[in-house]
Amino acid sequence: MAKVIMVQGTMSNAGKSLIAAGLCRIFKQDGCRTAPFKSQNMALNSFITTEGLEMGRAQVMQAEAAGIAPMVCMNPILLKPTNHTGSQVIVNGEVLGNMSAREYFAYKKQLIPDIKRAFRKLEEYADIIVIEGAGSPAEINLKENDIVNMGLAEMVDAPVLLVGDIDRGGVFAQLLGTLMLLEDSERERVKGLIINKFRGDKSILDPGVKMLYEKGNVPVVGVVPYMELALEDEDSLTERFDQKEEGLIDIAVIHYPRISNFTDFNVFEQMPEVTVRYVTSISELHHPDMIFLPGSKNTMGDLKWMRQNGLEAVIKRMAEDIPVFGICGGYQMSGYEISDPYQVEEGGKIRGMELLPVVTVLQSEKKRCQTKGKIGMLKGCFHELFECEYQGYEIHMGQTSYMLNNSVQNVCENVISENGKNVYGSYVHGLFDHGNIAYRIVKILAEKKGIRIKDGVFEDYQVFKEKQYDKLADTLRRYLDMEEIYGMLREAHLE
């Protein structure tokens, strides 16, 4: 039977995901078969497994840290927000339907059997399961029928590490306030506190650490410094959107309201002298060397948003001089028309940006698959990408077809371009993560700008990420009491 430990936080973005990933890496380095688990994740960044099932990317990142392939049982429930009050509910990798927040709150208790089955399946593989909570366990208005924080900890009898974010301030109030709002039985599960994202001299913090134990009766098992890591974070609160500086090679990603799977562009961030900026207005766009139109959970709505704030018109003008690349929803927007006969999004039809000779019909069934191959013939500045090998995954509701002599035909290529323009489109997420496609793109942009980039400057992205996981583990080993944490591990007893 697997041993378990759970990482909860005082708030969203306290660092649960990275702490859990670091523990996965440490246990893996120490020879334990380790797997992550999060019963319910809310995210617009998702992944498709080899079986064609959809799960949150946070658990994919943690699985990579643990050195194992992602499995949908690591994240049995995924909520993908469709608007401010509702989400698409995905259970065991397949779409259950759309629900308002109130509808889901009333329904979610029915998903407990799915959570238990997923956990049992993971137990068949793992020696240690590192569980991640969501938000805060002290959200007293949501504690009824909780299935992701203390409710889950009780379900599997997991000891809890509680993480607070000192970088935002008020970490003592965060940790003590959370403990005070827990029930006695819940408080007993909290075996250690972690102060995360600390900057400065720890000796100044020592009196506060002592007082935390005196007032909360729970030991502080680590003060973790602020870490500069290039790993995926919570998509709703990522600091990536704050990047404003422009490097020698400047890449702009349009940050529309329902942006999804922006992890497609993380690979470019680790390249020297390249910046990736997420822009929401004309004033932020400036003069980039390339524009990405990313995925979207509401393609028609986000296209309207670009049309209304003027970004569409500016991007169309810029496409005459710089490459514009649409991925998934951004690819659909780049065509001549998007129609929605099944009311998947907003119904009706909408004119596209008319940059690529394609039309899209939104379907009632989502396409989910992994894919790999070689890029076919391309026109424009990226013609050198011909026959580059790629691998990734598709996850979309639309079927896209070529416009040809007033008729349409199926699109077979996974990357297409427009004659006479530097406009490209693809449904493949992760297109740039493998091989040298990202490197070639940046090299082409540099040559176009008159900048010389030496061959071999860019490290393989997968190798780069492995080093980041090792760096994370090394830091946690130094600043966490791992002997104490190993002593907390408890065999799961699923009710």
C-alpha positions in Angstrom: 0.0 0.0 0.0 1.3 3.4 -0.9 2.4 6.0 1.6 1.0 9.5 1.3 1.7 13.1 2.2 -0.4 16.1 1.2 0.7 19.7 0.5 -1.9 22.3 1.2 -1.6 26.1 1.0 -2.9 29.1 2.8 -4.0 30.6 -0.5 -3.7 30.1 -4.2 -0.2 30.4 -5.6 1.4 29.9 -2.2 3.7 27.4 -3.9 1.9 24.1 -3.5 2.6 22.9 -7.0 6.3 23.5 -6.9 6.7 22.1 -3.3 4.8 19.0 -4.4 6.9 18.7 -7.5 10.1 19.1 -5.5 9.1 16.3 -3.1 8.2 14.1 -6.1 11.8 14.7 -7.4 13.4 14.0 -4.0 11.5 10.8 -3.4 12.3 9.7 -7.0 16.0 10.5 -6.5 15.9 8.4 -3.3 14.7 5.4 -5.2 11.0 5.5 -4.4 8.4 5.0 -7.1 6.5 8.3 -6.7 3.4 9.8 -8.3 1.5 13.1 -7.9 -2.2 13.4 -7.2 -4.7 16.2 -7.2 -8.4 15.2 -7.0 -9.6 18.5 -8.6 -7.8 21.0 -10.6 -9.1 24.3 -12.1 -6.9 25.3 -15.1 -7.0 26.2 -18.8 -3.6 24.6 -19.4 -4.3 21.0 -20.0 -2.6 17.9 -21.5 -3.6 14.8 -23.5 -2.3 11.4 -22.3 -1.3 8.6 -24.7 -4.9 7.2 -24.2 -6.3 10.5 -25.5 -7.5 11.6 -22.0 -7.3 15.2 -20.7 -5.7 16.3 -17.4 -4.2 19.4 -15.8 -0.7 20.3 -16.7 0.4 20.9 -13.1 0.2 17.2 -12.5 2.0 16.6 -15.8 4.9 18.8 -14.5 4.9 16.9 -11.2 4.9 13.6 -13.1 7.9 14.7 -15.0 9.6 15.6 -11.7 8.8 12.1 -10.5 10.2 10.6 -13.7 7.0 8.9 -14.9 4.5 9.3 -17.7 1.4 11.4 -16.9 -1.7 9.3 -16.2 -5.2 10.8 -16.0 -5.7 9.1 -12.6 -3.3 11.7 -11.2 -6.0 14.4 -11.8 -9.5 12.8 -12.1 -11.4 16.1 -12.1 -10.4 19.1 -14.2 -12.4 22.3 -14.3 -11.8 24.5 -17.3 -13.5 27.9 -16.8 -15.7 29.0 -19.7 -16.8 32.3 -18.1 -16.7 34.1 -14.8 -19.3 31.8 -13.2 -19.0 28.4 -15.0 -16.7 25.7 -16.2 -16.4 22.7 -18.5 -16.2 19.7 -16.1 -13.9 16.9 -17.2 -14.0 13.6 -15.3 -11.4 10.9 -15.8 -10.2 12.7 -18.9 -13.5 13.1 -20.7 -16.0 15.9 -20.8 -18.9 15.5 -18.5 -20.5 18.9 -19.5 -20.7 22.6 -18.6 -21.8 23.6 -15.2 -22.3 26.9 -13.3 -20.3 27.2 -10.0 -23.5 26.6 -8.1 -24.5 23.6 -10.1 -21.0 22.0 -9.7 -20.9 22.7 -5.9 -24.2 20.8 -5.5 -23.0 18.0 -7.8 -19.4 17.4 -6.9 -20.0 15.0 -4.0 -21.2 12.5 -6.7 -17.7 12.5 -8.0 -16.2 11.0 -4.9 -16.3 7.4 -6.3 -14.4 8.6 -9.3 -11.7 10.2 -7.0 -11.4 7.0 -5.0 -11.1 4.8 -8.1 -8.4 7.1 -9.5 -6.5 7.0 -6.3 -6.7 3.2 -6.0 -5.3 2.9 -9.5 -2.4 5.2 -8.7 -1.7 3.1 -5.5 -1.1 0.1 -7.8 2.0 1.9 -9.2 3.4 4.1 -6.5 5.4 3.6 -3.3 4.7 7.3 -2.3 1.9 9.6 -3.5 2.4 13.3 -3.1 -1.1 14.9 -3.0 -1.7 18.6 -3.8 -4.6 20.6 -2.4 -6.3 23.6 -4.0 -6.8 27.1 -2.9 -7.0 27.1 0.9 -8.5 24.5 3.4 -9.8 27.5 5.4 -12.4 28.7 2.9 -15.2 28.0 5.3 -18.0 28.7 2.8 -16.7 25.9 0.6 -15.8 23.3 3.3 -19.1 21.4 2.9 -18.5 18.4 0.8 -14.9 19.3 0.3 -13.1 16.8 -2.1 -9.8 18.5 -2.6 -8.3 19.7 0.7 -9.1 18.4 4.2 -12.0 16.3 2.9 -9.5 14.4 0.7 -6.9 14.3 3.4 -9.5 12.5 5.6 -10.6 10.3 2.8 -7.1 8.9 2.3 -5.8 9.5 5.9 -3.0 11.8 4.7 -0.7 14.0 6.9 -0.6 17.6 5.7 2.2 20.1 5.1 0.7 23.7 5.1 2.6 26.2 2.9 2.4 30.0 3.4 3.7 32.7 1.0 5.9 35.2 2.9 6.6 37.2 -0.4 3.0 38.5 -0.3 3.3 39.5 3.4 1.3 38.4 6.4 2.7 34.9 6.4 2.2 34.5 10.2 -1.5 35.5 9.9 -1.8 33.2 6.9 -0.6 30.1 8.7 -2.0 30.8 12.2 -5.3 32.0 10.7 -5.7 28.9 8.6 -5.0 26.7 11.6 -7.5 28.5 13.7 -10.3 28.1 11.1 -9.8 24.3 10.9 -11.8 21.8 12.9 -9.9 20.0 15.7 -9.6 16.8 13.6 -8.3 18.8 10.6 -5.8 20.7 12.7 -4.4 17.4 14.0 -3.6 16.4 10.4 -1.3 19.4 9.9 2.1 18.0 10.8 4.4 20.8 9.5 4.4 24.4 8.3 6.5 25.7 5.4 7.3 29.3 4.9 7.8 29.8 1.2 9.4 32.4 -1.1 11.6 34.0 1.6 14.1 36.7 0.7 16.8 37.9 3.1 18.5 36.8 6.3 16.7 33.9 7.9 18.0 34.8 11.4 15.7 37.8 11.4 12.8 35.4 10.9 13.8 33.0 13.6 11.8 34.7 16.5 8.7 34.5 14.3 9.3 30.8 13.6 9.5 30.2 17.3 6.3 32.1 17.9 4.5 30.2 15.2 5.2 26.9 17.0 4.2 28.4 20.4 0.9 29.7 19.1 0.0 27.0 16.6 1.6 24.0 18.1 2.8 22.8 14.7 6.5 22.8 13.8 8.0 24.8 11.0 9.8 22.2 8.9 11.3 24.6 6.4 11.9 28.2 5.3 12.3 27.9 1.5 13.9 30.8 -0.3 12.4 32.5 -3.4 13.6 30.4 -6.3 14.2 31.5 -9.9 13.0 28.4 -11.7 11.7 28.1 -15.3 8.9 25.6 -14.5 5.2 25.7 -15.1 3.1 27.4 -12.4 -0.6 27.9 -11.7 -2.0 29.3 -15.0 -4.5 31.7 -13.3 -1.8 33.4 -11.2 1.4 33.1 -13.2 4.0 35.8 -13.0 4.8 35.2 -16.7 2.1 37.7 -17.6 4.1 40.4 -15.8 7.0 40.4 -18.3 7.4 43.8 -19.8 11.1 44.0 -20.8 12.0 43.5 -24.4 15.0 41.4 -25.4 17.0 41.4 -28.6 14.4 38.9 -29.9 11.0 40.0 -28.8 8.1 37.6 -29.0 4.6 38.8 -28.2 1.8 36.4 -27.1 -1.7 37.8 -27.2 -3.2 37.5 -23.8 -6.9 37.3 -24.4 -9.4 36.7 -21.5 -9.7 33.0 -22.0 -6.1 32.2 -23.0 -5.3 28.5 -22.6 -2.2 26.3 -23.0 0.2 29.2 -23.0 2.8 26.6 -21.8 3.3 26.2 -25.6 5.7 29.2 -25.4 7.7 28.4 -22.3 10.5 26.9 -24.3 11.3 30.3 -25.8 11.8 31.8 -22.3 14.9 29.8 -21.6 16.7 31.0 -24.7 19.3 33.7 -24.2 18.3 37.2 -25.4 14.7 36.1 -26.1 11.8 37.6 -24.2 8.2 36.4 -24.3 5.7 39.1 -23.4 1.9 38.6 -22.9 0.1 41.6 -24.2 -3.5 42.7 -23.7 -3.6 46.0 -25.6 -2.2 47.9 -28.6 -0.2 50.1 -26.3 1.6 47.0 -24.9 2.3 45.4 -28.3 5.1 47.8 -29.5 7.2 46.3 -32.3 7.7 42.5 -31.7 9.7 40.3 -33.9 6.9 37.6 -33.9 3.4 37.3 -32.6 1.7 34.2 -31.3 -2.0 33.8 -31.2 -2.4 31.1 -28.4 -5.2 28.7 -27.6 -8.5 29.9 -26.2 -11.3 28.3 -24.2 -13.7 30.7 -26.0 -12.4 31.3 -29.5 -15.3 33.3 -30.8 -15.5 35.5 -27.7 -11.7 36.1 -27.6 -11.7 37.0 -31.3 -14.5 39.6 -30.6 -12.3 40.9 -27.8 -9.4 41.5 -30.1 -11.7 43.0 -32.7 -13.2 45.5 -30.2 -9.9 46.6 -28.6 -8.1 47.1 -32.0 -5.5 44.3 -31.6 -6.9 42.4 -34.6 -6.4 45.3 -37.0 -2.9 46.0 -35.8 -1.9 42.3 -36.0 -3.2 42.1 -39.5 -1.0 45.0 -40.5 2.0 43.6 -38.7 1.5 40.3 -40.5 2.8 42.0 -43.7 6.3 42.4 -42.0 6.6 39.8 -39.2 5.5 36.2 -38.7 2.2 35.6 -37.0 1.6 32.0 -35.7 -1.7 30.8 -34.4 -2.0 27.7 -32.2 -5.3 25.8 -31.7 -7.8 28.6 -31.0 -5.4 31.2 -32.4 -5.2 29.0 -35.6 -9.0 29.0 -35.9 -9.2 32.8 -35.4 -6.6 33.2 -38.2 -9.0 31.7 -40.8 -11.9 33.3 -42.7 -14.8 32.0 -40.6 -15.7 30.2 -37.4 -19.2 28.7 -37.2 -20.8 27.2 -34.1 -23.9 25.2 -35.2 -24.0 23.1 -32.0 -23.8 26.1 -29.6 -20.4 24.9 -28.2 -19.5 28.5 -27.5 -21.8 31.3 -28.6 -23.6 29.9 -31.6 -23.9 31.4 -35.1 -21.0 32.5 -37.2 -18.2 35.0 -36.9 -15.8 36.4 -39.5 -12.2 35.4 -38.8 -9.0 37.5 -39.2 -8.7 36.3 -42.8 -5.0 35.6 -42.6 -5.2 31.9 -43.5 -7.3 30.3 -46.2 -9.3 28.1 -43.8 -12.7 27.9 -42.2 -13.6 26.2 -38.9 -16.8 24.5 -37.7 -17.0 23.9 -34.0 -18.0 20.3 -33.2 -20.0 18.9 -30.3 -17.2 16.3 -29.6 -13.7 17.3 -28.5 -10.7 15.9 -30.4 -8.1 14.6 -28.0 -5.0 12.8 -29.2 -1.2 12.8 -29.2 0.5 13.4 -32.5 4.0 13.4 -34.1 5.5 13.7 -37.5 7.4 16.0 -39.8 6.5 19.5 -40.9 5.5 19.7 -44.5 6.3 22.4 -47.1 5.9 25.9 -45.7 6.0 29.3 -47.4 7.3 32.5 -45.9 10.2 33.0 -43.6 9.8 29.7 -41.8 10.2 27.6 -45.0 13.4 26.2 -43.4 11.2 24.2 -40.9 10.4 21.8 -43.7 10.8 18.2 -42.5 11.5 19.2 -38.9 10.3 16.4 -36.6 7.7 17.3 -34.0 5.6 15.7 -31.3 2.7 17.1 -29.2 -1.0 16.8 -28.7 -4.3 18.1 -30.1 -7.2 19.2 -27.9 -9.9 21.2 -29.7 -13.6 21.4 -30.5 -13.2 22.6 -34.1 -12.8 20.9 -37.5 -10.8 23.1 -39.8 -10.8 22.9 -43.6 -9.1 24.6 -46.5 -10.9 27.1 -48.7 -10.2 26.2 -52.3 -12.1 27.6 -55.4 -15.2 28.4 -53.3 -15.1 24.9 -51.8 -13.5 23.4 -48.7 -11.4 20.3 -48.1 -9.9 18.7 -45.1 -6.6 20.0 -43.7 -4.1 17.2 -43.5 -0.9 19.1 -42.5 -0.3 19.8 -38.9 1.3 23.2 -39.7 0.1 25.3 -42.5 1.1 28.7 -44.0 -0.3 31.3 -46.3 1.2 32.2 -49.7 2.6 35.7 -49.7 2.4 36.1 -45.9 4.4 35.0 -42.9 1.3 33.6 -41.3 1.2 30.1 -39.8 -1.3 27.9 -38.0 -1.3 24.6 -36.2 -3.5 22.5 -33.8 -0.4 20.9 -32.2 0.3 21.9 -28.6 3.8 21.3 -27.5 4.9 21.8 -31.1 8.1 23.8 -30.1 9.1 21.6 -27.1 11.0 18.9 -28.8 13.8 18.8 -31.3 15.2 22.1 -32.7 12.0 23.8 -34.0 12.1 26.6 -31.4 15.8 27.1 -32.0 15.3 27.4 -35.7 12.5 29.9 -35.3 14.6 32.1 -33.1 17.6 31.8 -35.4 15.4 32.9 -38.4 14.1 35.8 -36.4 17.6 36.8 -35.5 18.9 36.6 -39.0 15.9 38.7 -40.2 16.9 41.3 -37.7 20.6 41.2 -38.5 21.6 39.5 -35.2 24.0 36.6 -35.2 23.3 33.6 -33.0 25.8 30.8 -32.6 24.9 27.3 -33.3 24.4 25.1 -30.2 23.6 28.0 -27.9 20.2 26.6 -26.9 19.9 23.6 -24.7 17.4 20.9 -25.5 14.3 21.8 -23.6 13.7 18.4 -22.0 17.3 18.4 -20.7 16.8 22.0 -19.5 13.6 21.0 -17.5 15.3 18.0 -16.0 18.0 20.4 -14.6 15.3 22.6 -13.2 13.7 19.7 -11.4 17.1 18.8 -9.9 17.7 22.4 -8.9 14.3 22.5 -7.2 15.0 19.2 -5.3 18.5 20.4 -4.3 17.0 23.6 -2.8 14.2 21.8 -0.9 16.7 19.3 0.5 18.8 22.2 1.8 15.9 24.1 3.4 13.4 21.5 4.4 13.8 19.0 7.2 13.5 16.0 5.0 14.1 13.6 7.9 11.1 15.0 9.6 9.0 14.9 6.4 10.0 11.2 5.8 8.8 10.5 9.3 5.4 12.0 8.5 4.7 9.6 5.6 1.7 7.5 6.4 0.1 4.5 4.6 -3.1 5.5 2.9 -6.3 4.1 4.3 -8.9 5.0 1.7 -12.4 5.0 3.1 
